[in-house]
């Protein structure tokens, strides 16, 4: 299901979501992370190639897809 991002904060808050995967371009990552925090998310898995500025109580795990793809090709 795809929904308008204008309703993102409300939908996430109502569903009591606490973990989110952030898979947006770097140019949209901080604004999206801010919305996730506002919605009540406390853990973010960040695929965007940018460091996020979030409150201390928010855990961010950074993932670099290019590095992981390189590691996978080793096994091919």
Secondary structure, 3 states (H helix, E strand, C coil): CCCCHHHHHHHHHHHCCCEEEECCCHHHHHHHHHHHHHHCCCEEEECCCCCCCCCCCCEEEECCHHHHHHHHHHCC
